[in-house]
Amino acid sequence: MNIYPLWLSFKVAFIATTFNIIFGVLLATLLSKTRFRGKEFLDAVLTAPLIFPPTVLGYYLLILLGRHSVIGTWWEHVWGEPIVFTMTGAVIAAMIGSLPIIIKGTRSALSIIDPQIIQAARTLGASPVRVWVTIELPLAISGITASTMLAFAKSLGDFGITLMVAGNIPKQTQTASLYIYDAVQSGDTTGAILMTVILTCFGVLVLYGVNKISNQHDKL
C-alpha cells in the first residue's frame, strides 16, 4: 500500500482544520452574538456545504478559483502556481467541506452559556473582547474541541470537492480517499482494503473521542 496519500490526507486535514478553527470560531461568534441585516442568509450560505452535492461545491470553486478567475489569476501571479490541481486546492476543498461543522458546533456551545455570567463580567468592567476570550471561549471549549475533531475527520475523508478542485494526481494531490477509488478501479484490492480500514478506525476513534467529550460536558 502506498502510504503517501495517507500522509497527504493528514497534512491537508491539519492545515485546513487550523484555518477553520480561526474562521469558524470568529464566524460562529459573529452569528451568535450580533444582529445585522442578512444574518440568516449568511448563516444559510455558510451551512450550505453540509447539504450541497460535493460536485456542485467543487464546480463553484473551480469557477471562483480557476486560472482564468480574478482570484486564480492573482494567486498565480503572486505565488507562481495555480490554486486548482495543487495541494492548495486540496486544502481549500477540505476547508469548505468542513467549516460548517465548526461554525455550528461553536455557535451551539456559545449559545448555552448562562447570560448572567457574561452580564456579571460586563458589570465589573470587562470589555466584550475580554469577556469573549476569558469567559465565553473557555466555557465553550468542549463544543469547540468536539466540532474541531469532527471537522478534521471530515477533511481527512473528503472526496468529491477535492477531486473537482485538486484533481487526482499521484504524489501531488491524491489523498487517501482518492487512492481508495483508484485502487478499486485498478483492481488493487489489498491497497483499497488497508486504506479503508485505516480511515475507518480513525473515524471511529474520533467519534468515540467526541462522545467522551460530550458526556463529560453533560456531567458538569
C-alpha positions in Angstrom: 0.0 0.0 0.0 1.2 3.5 -0.9 1.5 5.5 2.3 1.9 8.9 0.7 -1.9 9.5 0.1 -2.5 8.9 3.8 0.3 11.3 4.8 -1.0 13.9 2.4 -4.6 13.5 3.7 -3.4 14.2 7.3 -1.3 17.1 6.1 -4.2 18.6 4.2 -6.7 18.0 7.0 -4.4 19.5 9.6 -3.8 22.7 7.6 -7.5 23.0 6.7 -8.6 22.5 10.3 -6.1 25.0 11.6 -7.6 27.7 9.4 -11.1 26.5 10.0 -10.7 26.9 13.8 -9.8 30.6 13.4 -12.5 31.3 10.8 -15.1 29.0 12.3 -14.9 30.4 15.8 -15.0 34.0 14.6 -17.9 33.4 12.3 -19.8 31.5 15.0 -19.3 34.4 17.4 -20.5 36.8 14.8 -23.6 34.8 14.2 -24.4 34.1 17.8 -23.6 37.5 19.4 -24.5 40.1 16.9 -27.6 41.3 15.0 -27.4 42.6 11.4 -29.4 42.5 8.2 -28.7 39.4 6.2 -27.6 37.4 9.2 -29.8 34.4 8.4 -28.8 34.5 4.8 -25.1 34.4 5.8 -25.8 31.5 8.1 -27.5 29.7 5.2 -24.6 30.3 2.9 -22.1 29.1 5.4 -24.1 26.0 6.2 -24.8 25.1 2.6 -21.7 22.9 2.1 -23.4 20.4 4.5 -26.2 19.7 2.1 -24.9 20.6 -1.3 -23.6 17.8 -3.5 -19.7 17.8 -3.4 -19.6 18.2 -7.2 -21.7 21.3 -7.1 -19.4 22.9 -4.5 -16.4 21.8 -6.5 -17.7 23.4 -9.6 -18.4 26.6 -7.8 -14.8 26.6 -6.5 -13.5 25.9 -10.0 -15.3 29.0 -11.3 -14.2 31.1 -8.3 -10.6 29.9 -8.1 -9.7 28.7 -11.6 -6.7 30.0 -13.5 -8.9 32.5 -15.5 -10.7 33.8 -12.5 -9.7 37.0 -10.7 -8.6 35.2 -7.6 -6.9 32.4 -9.5 -5.0 34.9 -11.7 -3.9 37.0 -8.8 -2.8 33.9 -6.8 -0.7 32.6 -9.7 0.9 36.0 -10.2 1.9 36.2 -6.6 2.8 32.6 -5.8 3.8 31.3 -9.2 1.4 28.4 -9.3 -2.4 28.0 -9.7 -4.8 27.1 -6.9 -6.6 24.3 -8.7 -4.9 20.9 -9.1 -2.4 21.6 -6.4 -2.3 20.9 -2.7 -3.5 24.4 -2.0 -6.7 23.4 -3.9 -7.0 20.3 -1.8 -6.7 22.4 1.4 -9.4 24.8 0.3 -11.6 22.0 -0.7 -11.2 20.4 2.7 -11.9 23.8 4.4 -15.1 24.4 2.5 -16.4 21.0 3.3 -15.7 21.0 7.0 -16.0 24.7 8.0 -19.8 24.5 8.7 -19.2 21.8 11.3 -17.0 24.1 13.4 -19.4 27.0 12.9 -22.4 25.0 14.0 -20.7 23.4 17.0 -19.1 26.6 18.3 -22.3 28.6 17.8 -24.3 25.9 19.8 -21.6 25.9 22.5 -21.7 29.7 22.8 -25.5 29.9 22.9 -25.9 27.7 26.0 -23.6 29.9 28.2 -25.6 31.5 31.0 -26.0 35.1 30.0 -25.9 36.1 33.7 -22.2 35.1 33.8 -21.5 37.4 30.9 -23.6 40.2 32.3 -21.8 39.9 35.6 -18.4 40.2 33.9 -19.6 43.2 31.9 -20.9 44.9 35.1 -17.5 44.5 36.7 -16.0 46.4 33.8 -14.7 43.7 31.5 -14.8 44.6 27.8 -16.7 42.5 25.3 -13.4 41.2 23.8 -12.1 40.3 27.3 -15.3 38.5 28.2 -15.2 36.6 25.0 -11.6 35.5 25.4 -11.5 34.8 29.2 -15.1 33.6 29.8 -17.0 32.6 26.7 -14.4 30.7 24.8 -13.2 28.7 27.9 -16.8 27.7 28.7 -17.4 26.7 25.1 -14.1 24.8 24.7 -15.8 21.4 24.9 -18.1 22.2 22.0 -15.3 23.8 20.0 -13.0 20.8 20.6 -15.6 18.3 19.6 -16.6 20.1 16.5 -12.9 20.6 15.5 -12.4 16.8 15.8 -15.4 16.1 13.6 -14.2 18.8 11.1 -10.7 17.2 11.0 -12.2 13.8 10.3 -14.4 15.3 7.6 -11.4 17.0 5.9 -9.4 13.8 6.1 -12.0 11.8 4.2 -13.2 14.4 1.6 -13.6 13.0 -1.9 -15.9 14.9 -4.2 -14.8 18.5 -3.7 -11.1 17.5 -3.6 -11.5 15.6 -6.9 -13.1 18.6 -8.6 -10.7 21.3 -7.3 -7.4 19.5 -6.7 -7.7 16.5 -9.1 -6.3 13.1 -8.6 -2.6 13.4 -9.3 -0.5 10.7 -7.7 2.1 12.1 -5.2 0.7 15.6 -5.6 -3.0 15.8 -4.8 -4.1 12.1 -4.4 -5.4 11.9 -0.9 -6.4 8.7 0.9 -10.0 8.7 -0.4 -8.9 9.2 -3.9 -6.3 6.5 -3.5 -9.0 4.0 -2.5 -11.0 5.0 -5.6 -8.0 4.4 -7.9 -7.1 1.2 -6.1 -10.6 -0.2 -6.6 -10.6 0.8 -10.3 -7.2 -0.8 -10.9 -8.0 -4.0 -9.0 -5.7 -3.3 -6.1 -8.0 -4.9 -3.5 -5.4 -5.2 -0.8 -4.4 -1.5 -1.0 -8.1 -0.4 -1.0 -8.9 -2.6 2.0 -5.9 -1.5 4.0 -6.5 2.2 3.4 -10.2 1.8 4.1 -9.5 0.0 7.4 -7.2 2.8 8.5 -9.7 5.6 7.7 -12.5 3.6 9.3 -10.5 3.0 12.5 -9.5 6.7 12.7 -13.1 7.8 12.1 -14.4 5.5 14.9 -11.8 6.8 17.3 -12.7 10.4 16.5 -16.4 9.7 17.1 -15.5 7.9 20.4 -13.5 10.9 21.5 -16.3 13.3 20.6 -18.8 11.2 22.6 -16.4 11.2 25.6 -16.1 15.0 25.5 -19.8 15.4 25.1 -20.5 13.1 28.1 -18.0 14.9 30.3 -19.6 18.2 29.4 -23.1 16.9 30.2 -21.9 15.9 33.7 -20.6 19.4 34.5 
